[in-house]
Amino acid sequence: MQSLLEQKKKDKPLKRLLTTSTSHTNHCQSNRIAQLVKVVQCLRSIYLANPDSPYLSLDELEKQCEELSLDSSSKYWLASHELPDNPRIHTHVVGNSVKFRYKPPLHLDHGERQVRSLLSLFKTCHQTCAKPITVEDVHDSTRNADRSIQRLLDKDKIAKVMGRDRKEILVYKDHDKQLHAEFLSLFRNVSMDDLTHERIRRVLVNHGQTAYEVKGRSEAVKPTETRRERSKPTKIRHNEHVSSQLEFYRN
């Protein structure tokens, strides 16, 4: 009995230490992710202030950014795993040192030719049907993003629309595109009130086109519960072992 009690007393501290170790691991992981975000933000700020800024090691970056504080394990984790695989970071190895630099999503000319290079990028994206450019992408590529976008909007070169993910998208306006006069007349005069998604889909299918269908969330089918038959407890009857020897007597 004493050994069993001693074993239970020994098991409790082990369970407590296991819980503490798991929470400590989660805390360290969240701290590392926060440090990664700070490093990328610092490199972004340095690039936007000076697009010709050189590659920096983590020690050099730590000196330039006052809010950044990294220990040796975090530096090893960032330099060997996270920063080389980050799409917003350029990596350059110089001898035994690894240096990093911010990589903007858009490659733009800076200075007086910035608006022209941005317009050329919009036009190329429009002609090649590439991924649309968002306002966020421009902000991550130049510090004069608002002024350049507004100049193109004032000149009616681009348009700003809202995407499905609630992000603002910038679209190139092709004024040289000539549409057939009959098509424009039909497009402007045909009533769209009676058109439904089902009718549009039917017309597309009849003309040999594949209609795009948005599938909603499929409801999960609840599995049928199979009831298990509970075995009835056996009732114990008294004197059942001598039932053949019992006799009834009447007065």
C-alpha angles and dihedrals in degrees: 000000000000093000091053092053091048090052092052091050090052093049095057097064090047091055091048092050091050092054091047092050092051093050090046090053092051091048092051092048092051090048091052092050090050090051091050090053091050092050092051091046092050092050090047092051091049092050094048090050092048119010089193094057115140129243113279133204120224091256091053091045091051090056093051096046112059095191092056119093120168131178124211096264092051091049091052092048093049097043097045104035121010109034098047090054095045113109091213096056133077114210124207126179116211111182107301093342127090116209131189140205134184116260113206120215091234127046105220136167113244128223124022094349095054096097091048093049091047091052090048089052091052091050093049091049090051095049096046095041089233128164110301120254117241129207087244091059091054091048090052091051105046138015091224093060099125094049094047093047093048092051091054091046092051091051090050091238096127139019131218119225135170117249128215091259090055092253121134111246125200115217128191117239111222104205092171093062109109117206124198113264093227091053091051091049093051093044092053098041103041113097115234097190097097096043116108131180090255093053092047091049091049092052092049092050092048090054093051097259126132111241118219111238124196108214115210125216111296112233113241112247110234109229115242111252115232111212115223116220109239115227110240114239113251112249116226113224119202119241092006091137091062098039092117091057098050117106131191119231124197127197 
